[in-house]
Amino acid sequence: MALRFYNSLGRKVQEFTPIEAGKVGLYTCGPTVYNFAHVGNFRAYMFEDILRRTLELCGYQVNHVMNLTDVDDKTIRDSQAAQLPLDTFTRQYKDAFFEDVDALRIRRAHVYPAATEHIGEMIKLIRKLFDAGVAYQAEDGSVYFSIAKWPAYGQLMKIDRDQMRAGVRISHDEYAKESVADFALWKAWSEGDGDVAWNSPWGKGRPGWHIECSAMSARYLGPQFDIHCGGIDNMFPHHEDEIAQSEAANGCRFVNYWLHNAHLVVNGEKMSKSLGNFYTPRDLFAKGYSGREIRWVLFGTHYRQTLDFSLAALDAARASLQRLDAFRQRLAEAASAPEAGTAIAAERAAKATADFQAGLEDDLNISAALAALFDLVRDGNRLLDEGTVAGPAAAAFVQALETCDQVLDVLTPAPGEGVPAEIQALADARQAARKAKDFAQADAIRDQLAAAGWTVEDTPKGPRVKRL
């Protein structure tokens, strides 16, 4: 099956054809670093991680760029409230973002351009927009993009030009769809900006939010590239404005494929602090959940469907991962046994691998991919029960799991994620009691383990501790 994606620009699934054979330029909207990123943000970053890993599984060399918005209305407002310099204020949230990215096993982008480090590129781009006749300076010194002078405006959102209000200007970064109007490219300095300002041909000021991504994507990927991603809330105004200013300045198509993920809700409701259902990854770590459990929930729903996040879903993820851990353990034990069932094992493993990749190639159909993975687990466990998977046959299943894990990255527990030391000590005490034929004590310890949420499974290789 050819790799296919739903392109928001054309509102249809299209076969993916890169600009340059074998290579993909990928730009993903990163965090605005004024607070800790929450699970709704990470829903987008996880979808983009699965996308990138799928492209790499299909043999593409990906150049991944993700911006860091470290100057905008929010960062200035909150840094002033905290009475900290902008760079000091945003640095703490940049560092926290990378810690969370690593904990959730999201592959780091190749480049993380920060807006404050690319002001020069933004000024050059605005100059080009003046040359193209679509930029103008208002009375207050700010520079705006004139939608009246760019007939192609609105192609992503299919905006009716009758909605556009030529000459009406919007200076703030985010606004409602019905507020289609000229948007800021450069904001003249005001007292509310404090010491956040740069010199420009139009006076002291700072860039608008939308110009940042256009300038930085062109710097690292060129004026035209393959894929641009983000949440559906970024489609307007952010992505629509990116398209307009990039294409007006560079005279070519900006992006060939636009992919957008749907929202995340919590227990069917919008996530909010007032409802008590607002979670950052570190909130969930404090509740005892691991990065791979959170990861499993975040990628487990197709990116274009609303993801209903909950603690119950994390508990279910823990059970699914334990099933995979147990299967891997059985395969590890079988690998040292005499050879058995090589042909059928290789056949089942190859089919599962092919089905897994085919699911992802179909617009990242994660449900189909996970179904193929659990078909592999079901078939493998049945053959292990029959004693027909051992030696090289077990290795075929291990290789299939490793191929799937190139995308999923959940099959290896993180250090400290396994059995807690106190639980292992109880399991060891139970085993010692059994050897001493003190079965009453062994049963008492078993009950103690169960009360703590653990059980001991007796296997020919010895006892194995598992969560209930």
Buried (B, 14 or more C-beta within 10 A) or exposed (E): EEBBBBBBBEEEEBEBEBBEEEEBBBBBBBBBBBBBBBBBBBBBBBBBBBBBBBBBBBEBEBBBBBBBBBBBBBBBEBBBEEEBBBBEBBBBBBEBBBEBBEBBBBBEBEBBBBBBEBBEBBBEBBBBBBEBEBBBBBEEBBBBBBBBBBEEBBEBBEBEEEEBBEEEBBBEBBBEEEBBBBBBBBBBBBEEBEEBBBEBEBBEBBBBBBBBBBBBBBBBBEBBBBBBBBBBBBBBBBBBBBBBBBBBBBEEBBBBBBBBBBBBBBEEEEBEEEEEBBBBBBEBBEEEBBBBBBBBBBBBBBBBEBBBBBBEBBEBBBEBBBBBBBBBBBBEBBBEBEEBBBEBBBEBBEBBBBBBBBBBBBBBBBEBBBBBBBBBBEBBBEBBEEEBBBBBBBBBBBBBBEBBBEBBBBBEBEEEEEBEEEBEEBBBBBBEBBEEEBEEBBEBBBEBBEEBEBBBEEEEEEBBBBBE
